[in-house]
Amino acid sequence: MNLPLSTGPAAAKVPGRGFWPLRDLPTALWLILVVVVALVHRQLPVPRWLLIHLLLLGALSHAILVWSQYFATALLKRVVTVQERRRQSLRLGLMNGGAAVVVAGVIAELWPLTLAGALLVAAAAAWHGAWLYRSLRGALPSPYAASVRYYIAAACFLPIGAGLGTWISAGLASPLHERLTLAHALVNLLGWVGLTVAGTLITLWPTMLRTRIAPHAAVRLRRALPVLAASVLVAAGGAAAGLLLVAALGVLGYLAGLGMTASPFIHAARAKPPRSFATLSVLSAVCWWTGTLVWTLYALAASGDWTQMGRHFDTIVPYLAAGFAAQILLGALSYLVPVALGGGPRPVRAAATAFDRGAAWRVSMANAALLACALPVSSLVRVLCSVLYLGAMGSFIALLFTALKAHRLAKKEATESAGQPRARERGPVEPEGARPPGQRLGQAAAGLMSVVLVIAVGVALDPAAAGIRPPAASTAQQPVDPANAPVKTVQMTAKDMRFTPSTIEVEAGTRLVIELANTDATQVHDLVLANGSDSGRLAPGQSATVDAGVITADMEGWCSIVGHKQMGMVMRIVVTGAAAAPGDTAPETSHGHLQDAGQPPAAAGPDLLAQPADGFTARNPVLDPLPADTGKPALHKKRFTVSELQAEVSPGFTQNLWTFNGTAPGPVLHGRIGDKFEITLYNDGTMGHSIDFHAGSLAPDKPMRTIAPGEELTYTFTATKSGIWMYHCATAPMSAHIANGMYGAVIIEPEDLPAVDKSYVMVQSEYYLGAEGQPVDVDKIAGGNPDLVVFNGYANQYSFDPLQVATGERIRIWVLAAGPNRPISFHVIGGQFDTVYFEGAYQLDARDRTGGGSQSLALAPAQGGFVELVLPEAGNYPFVTHYMSDGEKGAHGMIRVSDPN
């Protein structure tokens, strides 16, 4: 036995059980933050990163630090002294403080702060590992001392993972970013978390089930450790070195190591099947752990490069976190917290019973919802299932405080009844498995039905996204019984804006079945037939079967993603053996996705330029000055989320816009020559999107690639030239994506740019309006006739909410022609420009004192510059594009000049 070396108060034994705030509360606080971030994630920066790291770096790492020491103390039969408790408190403070600093550093985009937090986390892990090592060396032999070796190895991995994470946060180009991200995840999830879990479950799992440990468990435990630890190193090292095969071999080795420990786990479960929330949650976590590792292995084997692997792993990580990490944490805590609180059998059972409320219902609903999210369902269904999962797992927080209260009351009752004749205990004190099997099955069924219900609701609310269309009447009234009609099955692919084959010949009276596969690497496609049959939207790699019914007349088909039909993504079914009757082909409809030529045009005329409602506020056009120049290039890290939303483009008229961060135009980026920009693009839409920054010079193949819904990429460039540069979605058809809101400006200031009193940004673009609430009308784009031409995304907004300046103030207005098609001749009525900067060069500079002036700044689409002027008299000065018909369509604003005297 390892006895304390000191004497006196510091060497006094600390009670092993009871409520300890520093041990019991931080995990709950981190989990509360997880729930809050999940609820408001759209309003937060880096929400995905936040959710994962609040759970893993915050809640789970704190729990590992607490409970690995708890088990090590028990296995090695150590005496916990006041001094050791103080040191453990310091380690916990280091870990939680470091995690909080890391989170703050990433949110604030302060890399030194992130580095400082990572150092604190690494220091806590290293100190913890050193304590475990010293404890192991000074302890008497124990058959399960190998568990402590797992904890030591795990503690060695966390500093490596923290270092990799800090490196990634500094900003890395692709594919190094994807490689190190995978290495970082493997080190932390398989090393720090995985080794701790593997070393603990060998003894904790049978204890939770109240059964014996398998006779061969200790041997399996010892033999598996070197395999697991070496596999983590191989997998992470292969990822860091860019070797897909080596990383795959490492993951395969890790699965083999887990297989070595599977027999004792299965032995215990067969002896006493899991029934409580704790055991069911742990079992579910182990299943997700194994499943996501197999998924990762498949992704490594199937990926052709690291960019593709990065996209695969981005999809896998949420299920590793939510399926494995969250469930193993909540399951273990549901068992350990009552045990650690102690106080006798009655308080322990009271707390355990509180944790076990609705166990089967919570576990079945959480896992069914998570599984549904992993399937190719619509965005709405995925959101609804995510809410169910969050509710099932988030209930742990309420139950934790309920359990603490139940424990306290039961302990109080036990104390008050001490010395009195023992009465029969009342209340929820049933042992593991005592709940009737029928009740548990009923709860599990209720959880599954909850998920089925929300899927049904999601499909009912958004049937188009689920591939469901209302049945259409047959276009030719032929008396053919579909059940007896011959069937023709055709395999078709969708790729590169084409269907292959694009023509299908079918004998009249034949039932046609099309097996459609989307083989495009990045684009979402679908197939809509004129009779209403539809494949639903297919992400890259997905397939669907379209039953076209009995074919009696020629029929058209097309992709309904906006612009895809106009780019040639059409197909035709041709009837042979009988002539098609004229007019038999059903009229094409938009099916909720496309404004077709056959639909009535959007409302036009004066209503589009009407007076907005009272309280209207225009988009803020002010360009804030840059921070003081430090002489060192700055790093600008931003997250752009693609969203498809309803937005007003003129008074009372809305469109379904596609946006960067919810606005059209997207956010203005502002920097100096030499600054580095790292933009993480996340596609939260329903189709493929991308981004192209004109302010950077680099090969477009990877950073400008189209990403599917749910994917993200990191685009890194260095600003080497000054000017106002356009950025936009580069996904075909580019004209539709730009016209529907996916554009913005990057301003890189010239080195000698003087200060001015007011600085503004005006980005001109066009709207080719579809029906109310619908996306862009691509036929109008082809015709070159916009409904609106606007500054900063809204018609005439600065006429109703003017720019406010004072007489004598120098004004600088940055102007960008975003298009997609219309140029601009920017002019301030009543004003004269004494400085004109066009496409990176001064055309006129007031500092030269030449006395010259300019009346307009002419820009073709994707060109930009700025003008400066001083307005000497109070009054209202309109600004317009001097392509007057465009100015009359909404490209109009007002500068209101006041006299401060």
N, C-alpha and C positions, 0 to 999 in steps of 0.2 A: 504494500500500500504506500502511496506517495503522500507522506505526512507533511504539513506545513513546516517550514524551516524556522519560522520566527515565532515568538511568543508575545503575549500581551493582547491588547484589544485588536490589533490588526490581524492577529492570527486566530481570532475567535471564529468559530464555525458559523456560517450564515445559513439560516433555514432554507431548505431546498425548494419549498413550495410556498404558495401565496401570491397575491397580486403584486406585480413589480411593474410600475408604469413604463420604465424605459425598455422593458422587455415586451410588454403586452400591447402598448398603444401605437408605436410607430408604424407597425405593419397595417393597422387599421386606418391610420391617417393617410398612408400612401394609397391604400385601396380606395379611400374616399376621394382622393385626388384623381385616381383613375376613372371613377364613375363620373365625376364632374367634367373632366376633359372629354370623356366619351359623349356627354350630353351637349357640350358646347364646342365640339372640335372644329366646326367650320369657322368659328371666330378666332381661332388660335393659330399661331405659327407652328410649323412642323408637328401637326397633331398626331400623325402616325408614329413618329419618333417618340413623342411625349408619352403616348399610351404604352408603348413597349417598354420604355425605360423607367417610367413610374412604377410599372409592375415588376420588371426584372431587376433593375438597379436599385429601386427603392424598396418595395414591399418584400420581394423574394430574397434579396441580398441581406436585408436585415434579419429575416427569418433564418437564413442559413447561418449567419453569424451567431444567432442566439441558440438555435437548436442543435447545431453540430457540437457546440461547446457543452450543451446539456447532455447529449448522448455520450460524448467523450468522457465527461465527468462520471457518468454512471458506469460505462463499460470499463473504465480504468480504476474505478472505486476511489476517486479522489475526494478529498475534503475541501469544500469550497469555503475559503476564508473571506473576511471583510476586505482584505487587501486585494484578493483576486477579483472579488465583485467590483471593486473600484476600477481595476484595470479593464475589466470587461466593459464597464460603463464607458470608459474612455474610448475603447475600440468601437463600441456602438455609436458613440458621438461622432467619431471620425468618419465612420461609414455613412451615417445618415447626413452629416454635414457635407461630406464630399459629394454624395449623390445630389443634394440640393444645389450645391454650387455648380455641378456639371449641368443640371437642368437649366439653371439661371444663365450660365454661359452660352448654352446653345440657343436659348430663346433670345437673349440679347445680342447674339452673334459676336460675342467677345471671346476670342480663342484663348487669350491668357487666363481668363476666368475658368474656361472649360479645362484647361491644362491643370490649374490649381486644384479643381475638384477631383480630377482623375488621380492626381498625386495623393490626395487624402484617401480616396477609395483604395488605391494600391497599398498605401501605408497600413490601413486597417486590415486588409487581407493578409499582408506579409506578417504583421504582428500576430494576427490570429493563427496563422500557420506555424509561426515560431513557438507560440504557446502550446499548440497541439503537439509539436515535435518534442518539446521538453517534457510534456506530460507523459508522452508515450515512452520515452527513454527511461523515465523514473518509475514506471509502473510495473507491477507484477504481471507475469504472463496471463493473457486472457484469450479465449478461443475466438472472440470477435474483435480483438484489437485491430484486425485488418480494416474495420470500418473507419477507425481513426486515420489510418494511412490514406484512405479515400479522401477524407477531409483535408489532410495535408496536401495531397496532390491537387485537389480542387483549389485550395488557397494559393497555390503556385500559379494557377492559370489566370486568376482574376487580374493581377497586375499586367499580364501580357494583353489580356482583352482590353483593359483600360487604356493601355498605351496605343493599341491599334485604333480604338475608338477616338482617341484624341487626334491621332494622325489623320483619320478620315475627316474629322470636323474642321481641319485646317483647309480643306478644299482640295480635291484630287480630280484629275481628268479621267475619263473613261479610256481603257477598261481597268486601270489601277483601282479606281473607286469600287467597282464591282468585286474585284478580287479581294481587296482588303476588307470590304464589308462582309463577305462570306467568311473570311478567316476570323474576323472579330466575332461574328455570330457563333461560329463553331467552337472557338475557344471558350466563350462565355456560356453558351447553352449546353454544350457537351462536356466541357471541362468543369467550370465553376459550379454550374447547376447540376449537370448530369452526373458527375462523379459523386457529388453530395447525395443526390437522390439514390443512386445505385448502392452506395455504402450504407445508407440508412434503411432502405426498404427490406434488406435481408433479415433484419431483426424487428423492425417496426411493423411490417406487414403482418406477420403471424401474431404479434402482440395486439394489433388492432382487431384481428379476427378472433382473438382469444383461443388460439390453438398453438400447437407445438411448432418449434422451428424444425425444418427438415434436417435429418441427421448429417447430410453432406453439405449443408449450407456454408459452414465456415471454410471448407476446402474450396468450394466454388468461388466464394468471395475472394480468397487469396489469389487464386489463379486468374481471375478475370481482371484484376486491377492493372497489371502491366499491359494487358491487351487493350483495355479501354484508354489508358493514359497515352500509350504509344499511338493509338489510332487517332486521338485528338490532335497530336502533334503532326502526324502524317497528313491528315485532312486539312488542317489549318495551314500547314507549311505548303502543301500542294496548291491551295487556293492563293496564298500570298505570292507564290512563285509563278502563278499563271498556268499550272499544270492540271488540267481537268481530270485526266486519268488518275493522277496521284491523289487528288482530293477525293475522287470516287472510291479509290482503294481504301483510303482512311475511313470514310463513312461505312464502307462494307465491313472493315475490321471492327469498327465500333458496334455495328449490329451483331457481329459474331461474339463480341465481348458481352453484350447484353444477353445473347442467347445462352452464355455460360451461366448466367445468374437466373435464367428463366425457370429452371426446374424447381428450386426451392420456393419461388413465388407461386408457381402453379400448384405445388404440393400443399401449401397452406390454404390456397383458395378452394381446392378440392375437399380438404378436410373440413373447412367451415366457409361456405359460400358467403360473399360479401352482401350485407343488407343495409348497413347504416350509411348515412351520407358520407362519412369519412372514408369508408372502405370502397363504396361505389365511385366516389370522386377520384380516389387514387387509382382504381382499376381503369377508369375512363382515361385518366392522364397517361397511364402506361400505354394504353392502346394508341392514343394520339402521338405519343413519343415515338413509338415504333413505326406507325404509319407515316408520319412526316419525315422520318429518316429514310424510309423506303422511297418516298416521294423525292427527297433530295438526291438520293442515289440515282434515281431514274433521270432527274433533271440534269445531273452532271454527265450522265452517259449520253443523253439525247441532245445536249447543247453543242452547237458548232463553234461558239466563241463565248467569251466572258460577258459580252453585252447581253446575249440571249440568256446565259445562266443568271445574270443579275435580275432579269425580268422574271425568270422562273422562281428564284429565291424570294423576291419581293412578294410573290403570291403565297409562298409557303410560310414565311415568318409569322404572320398573324395567327396561323393555326398552331404553330409551335408554342407561341406565347399564350394564346387563349385556350387551346386544347390541352397542352401539356403543362406549361408552367403555372397557369392560374389554377387549374384543377388539382395539381399536386400540392400547391400551397394551401388552398382552402380545405382540401381533404385532410392533410396532415394537421393543420391547426385545429380543425374540428375535433380531433382526437387529443392532441397534445395540450391544448389550453386547459380543459377540465382537469387533466392529470397534473399539470404543473400548478394549478391553483390549489389542489389538495383539499385538506380540511376534513377528510373522512369520506366513507362510501356515499353517504346521502348527498352532500354538496357536489361531489364529483358526478354522480349520476344525474343530479338536477341540471348541471351545466351541460352534460353530454346530451341529455334529452332535448334541451333547448336547441342545440346545434342540429339535432336530427329531425326537426320539424319539416314535414313535406319532403323528406330525403329523396325518395324515388321520383317524385314529381319534378323537383329541381334539377336532378341529374339528367333525367330523360329529356326534359325540355331544353336544357343547356346544350346537350350533345346533339340532339336532333336539329336544333336551330343552327348550331355551328356547322354541322354536316350540310345543311341546306345552303348555307352561305358558300360552301366550297363547291357547290354544283353550279352549272351554268344557268342561273336564274336571273330574272330582271333586277335592275337596281332597286326598285321599290320593294320587291320580295326580300332582297338581301338586307335592306334597311330594317324592315319589320322583324326579320329573324334576328338581326343584331340587337334590337330592342328586347326581344324575348331572352336572348342569352344574357344581356346585361342585367335584366331583372332577376333571372335565376341566380346568377353569380353574385350580383350586388346585394342580394338578400342576406348574404353572409354577414355583412357589416351590422345590419340590424340585429341579427341573431347573436352576434358576438356580444353586444351590449345586453341583450336579453339573457344570455348565458351568465354573464358576470353578475347581473342582478339576481338571477335564480340561485346562483352559487352563494351569494352573500346572504340571501334570505334562508336558504337551507342550512347554512353554517350557523346562522343566528338561532334557528330553531333547535339545531342539534346542541348548541351550547346551553340554551335555556332548559332543555330537557335532560341535561346531564344530571345524574344522581337520582332521577325519578324512575319509576318502573317503566321499562321499555314498552312502548305501545307499537302497534302495527304501523309501519310507515305508510303514509299516503302520498299521492302525487306521482309525477312522472319519473319513476325510478326503474323502468323496465330495462333489462339487460339487452345486449346486442342480439338482434334477431327475434325478440319477443313480439314484435308487432305482427299481426296476422298477415299471412302471405297474400290473401285476397286484397287487403287494404294496400299493400305495397304495389301489387300489380295494377290496382285501380289508379293509384297515384302516377305510376309510370305511363299508363295509357292516357291519363289526363294531360301529362306533359307532352306526349307525342301528338295528341289531338290539338293542343294549343298551337303547335308548329304547323300542323296541317291546316288549321283554321286561318292563320295569318297568311299562309301561302295562297289559300283560296281567295282571301280578301285582296292580296296583292295582285293576283291575276285578274280579279273582277275589276279593280280600279285601273289596271293598265294591261288590258288584254293584248294590245299590239306588241308590247315588249315580250310577252310570253308566247308570241307566235300564234295567237288565236284571232281569227277573223270571223265576222258574222257570215253565215252561209249565204252564197249568192245564187240566184236562180240560174238555171242552165241557160246558156245563150242560144241554144238551138233545141227546140222542143221535140226531141227524138224519143220515141217510146223504147228506150233501151234500159233494161234492168241492170243496174251496176253490179249486182251480185253475180250475174251470169256473164258479164262482159269479159272478153279476153283482157289480160293485163300485160302491159309493156313497161318494163323498168329500165330507166336510163340513169347512168352515173354522170353527174355534171360537177364541174369545179368552178369556183369563183375566184378569180385572181387577176391582178393588174387591170382592173376596170373592164373585165370581159368575162362572159360566161362561155364555158367550153363543154360541150358543143353549144353553139348559139342558135342552131336550128335543129328541131326534132321533128321527124316525119312520123306520123301515126295514122294508121288506118281508121277510117270513120267507125265509130262504135267501140273503140278500144279504150280501156281505162288506162291512163298514163300515171305512172309513179316516178317521180324524179328524186333521186338520192343526191342531194347537194352537199358538197364539202367546200368549206372556205379554206383554200390553200394559200391565201395571201399571208404574207409574213406579218403584216401590221394592221391592215384595214378590216373594219367590221363591214359585212355585207348581208344582204338578204335577197330573197326572190319572191316577188309579188306577181301573181298571175291575174289576168283581167277578170277572171271569174270569182276572185276573192280569195283563192287559196294562197297561202303564205307560209314561208319557212320560219318566220321570226328572225330576229337579228342574230347573226352568228359571228362570234369572236374568231380570231385566227385559230385554225385547227379544229373548230367545231363543225359538226355535220347535222343535217336534218333531212327528214323525208317529207316531200310535198306530194300529196295526193291530188292530182289535177282533175280527177273525176273522169267520166266518160267523155271522150273528145268527139265532137260532131262538127266542129267548125274551127277554122284557123283562129289562133289566139296569141296575144302578145304577153310577154313577161318582162320584168325589169327589176333593178335594184332600187329600193325606195330611199336609200340614204341620200340626203340632199346633194344634188350635183352628179351623182354616179350615173344616173340614167342619161344625162346630157353628155357625159363623157364616153358613152357607147356601151354602157352595161345593160344591154337589152338582149332578149332572146325571143324566138318565135316558134310556135308549134304549128306545123303545116299538116293539114289533113290530106290523106291520099285515099283514093278509091271512091270519093264522093266530093262534089263541088261544094264549097262553102257558100252559104247564102249571103248575099250582100247585106252588110250591116249587122251580121250575126255576132261579130266580135264585141264583147262588152266594153263599154267606155272605161278608160283608165281613170283611176281615182288616186288621191294622195295617200289613202290609208293612214292618215294622221302624221305622215312623215314628210311628204313632198308636195309643194304647191305646183300642180300640173297645169298645163296650158288650158285644159278644159274647164278649170275652176274660174269663177268670177274674180276679177282683179280686186286687190285691196282697195279700201276706200281712199279716195284722193281728193285734192282740192283744198279749199280754205280751212276745213276742219283740222287738217294736219298741222296748220300753222296758227292755231287758235291761241287765245290767252290761257295760260295755265291756271290752275286753281290757286286760291289765296294761300300764302305760305310757301310757295314754290321756292326752292333753293337750287341754284345751278351747281354743277360740278365745280369744285374749287380749282381754278386755273393757275393759282400762284405757284411759282417755282421757288422753293425755299433755297437760300444760299447754302453752299457747301461748308462743312466745318473748316476750320483753319488748316492750311496746308502744313503738314508735318515734315514734308520732304521725303516721306516714304509712301509707296503705293498703298492704297486702301483695298480691303477685301469687302466686297458687297455680296452677302449671301441672302438670297430671297427664295421663297417657295411660291411657285405659281400653280394654282389649282384650276384646272379646266372645269368649268361648270356650265350647264345648259339650263337657262332660266328665263322666266318671263320678265321683261323689262319694258318700261315706257320709253318710246323713242321720240314722241311728240305728244302734246297734250291729249290725253285720253286714248292713245293708240299704243298697244303693246305688241311686241314681237318675241318669239322664242329665240333669244340670242345665245350664242356660244361665246364664252368670255374667259379671260384670264383674271382670276381672283374676283369674279363677280361684277366687273365693270367693262364697258366698252367706251373708249379705249381702255386697255389694261394699265397697270401702274406705270408711272414715269420713273425710270431709273436715271440717276444723276451722279456723275463722277468726273474724274480727271484722267488725262493721258497717263498710262501706266497702271491704272487701277485694274484689279482683277474682279470679275463678276462670276459668281457661282449660283446658277439658277437651277433649282430642283423643280421639274415640271411633273405634276401628278394629274392624270386624266381621270376626273370624277364624272365624265360624261357618259354617253351611250354609244359613241362611235369613235373611230380613230382620230387623234389630233396630234399636233407637233408644234414646234416653235423654231423660228429662224431669226437670229439676231444679226442685223446688218452691221452692228458695231464691232463685231469680232471677225477675224479672218482665220478660218480653219476649214478643213474638209467637212462637207456637210453629211457624209454617209451615216455616221452614228449619232452625233448630237442633234441632228435635225430630222431623225427618223420619226415616222409615225408610231405612236404607242397606242395600244388597245386600252379600253376602259379598265380601270383598276391598276394600271401600270404607271411607273414613273421613270424618269431619267434625269441625269444631272448634266447640265450644259455649262461648260466653263470656258470663258474667253478673257483675253486681256485687251483693254482699250488702247489702241496705238495711234488712233487718228481722232481729231476733234470733229464736232458737228452734232447735229440732231439726226439720229439714226432710227430707222423703222425696225420694229420686230413684228412678226406675224406668224400665224399658223401656215405651215408649208404643205399641208395635206391636200391632195387633189380632191375636188377642183379648188384650187387656191383662191380663185375669185369669190367663190361662195363662202369660204371660211373667213376671208377678210371682210367681205360685205356683211357677214352676220355677226361681226363684233370682235374678231380675233386679231387684234393689232394693238400697237402701242409705240412709245417713243423712249429712246435712250439718249440722254444729253451728255456729251463729253465736252467739257469746256476747253476753249483754246487757252494756252498757257498764259497769255497776256490779257485775259479778259478783265476789263475794269468793272468795279462795282457800280450798280445802278440803284435807283430808289425803289423801283418795282420791276419784277420779272414775271412773265406769264408764259404759258404754253398753250398753243392752239393746234390741235390735230384735226385736219379736215378729212371726212370720209363720206361715203354714200350709203343710203339704204334703198334696197330694191325690195319693197314690202310684199310679203305674202299676205294671206288672210289674217285677220285679227288673231293674235296669239300663236301664229305659225312661224316657221323659219323663213329665210330669204327665198325669193322667187328667182330661181336660176335662169328662167327664160327671159326675165326682165334684164338680168345682167348681160345675157348674150345680145339683147336688143340695145343695150347701152343707154337706157332711159331710166335714171333713178327717180324714185318718188321723193326722196329727201337728200339734200346735201347739208352736212351739219359740222359744227365745231364741237369737239369733245363729246360726241355721241348723242346729242339731243338738239332738236331743231330750235333755232332762235333763242336758246336758253339765256344768252347774255344780253339779249334785248330786254328780257323780263327781269334779269338780275345782273345789272351792269357791273363792269369793272370800276372800282372807285380809286381815283388818283387826285392829286392836287396840282394846281398850276405850278409850272416850273420844275416838276419832278421829271427825271429821266426814266423813260419806260423802255424796257426790252421785251419784245414778244418773239418767242421761238415758234416757228411754224413748220409743220410737217404735213405733206400731202400723202395720206395713207391710202387713198384710192378706195377700191381697187383700180378704178378706171379714170376718174376725173382729175384734171390738173387744178391748180389754184393760182390766182393772181391776187395776192393779199394786199388790201388797200385800207387805209384809215381815212374816212371822209373828213376833210378839214385839217388833216395832218400831213406833214412831210417827213420823210425818213432822212436823217443825216448819217446813219450807219446802216449798211446792208452787208450781211454775212451769208453767202450762198455756197452750200456744199463744200464746206471746209476752207473757204477763202473769203477775205473781205473784198467786196465789190466797191464799197464806199466806207470810209472811216472818218468820223468827226474829228478824230485826233490829228488827222493830216491837215486840217484847216484849209481844204481846197475850196470850200464854199459850195460844193456840189450837193445835190439832193436827189431823192428817189421817191417816186409816187407809188410803186408796188413791188412786191417780191413774187416773181413768177416761178412756180415749181411744177414739174411733172410728177406723176405718181412715184412715191418712194424717195422723193427729194425733199430737202429741208434746209433751214437756215434761220436767221433771226434778223429783226429790224430794231432800230432804236429811234426814238423821237421824243421831243419835249412839246407839250401842249400849253401854250402861253395864256390862253383865256379860259375862263370857266364856261361850262356848257356841256352838251351831249355830242360826242363824236362817234358816229357809227363806224364799224369795221365790217368789211365784206370781202368775198371773192369777186373780182371784177369780171369774171365770167358771169354776167349779170343774171342769166336764167338760173344758174346754180345758187347765186345769192338770194334769189326769190324763192328758192326751195328750202331755205332754212340756214344757209351759211351766212348768218348775219348776227351781229352783236353790237354792244354799245359800251363806250368808255365815258363815264360820267366824271367830269373834271370840276372840282370845287376850288374856290379861292380861300385859302386858309386865313387870309387877312379880312 
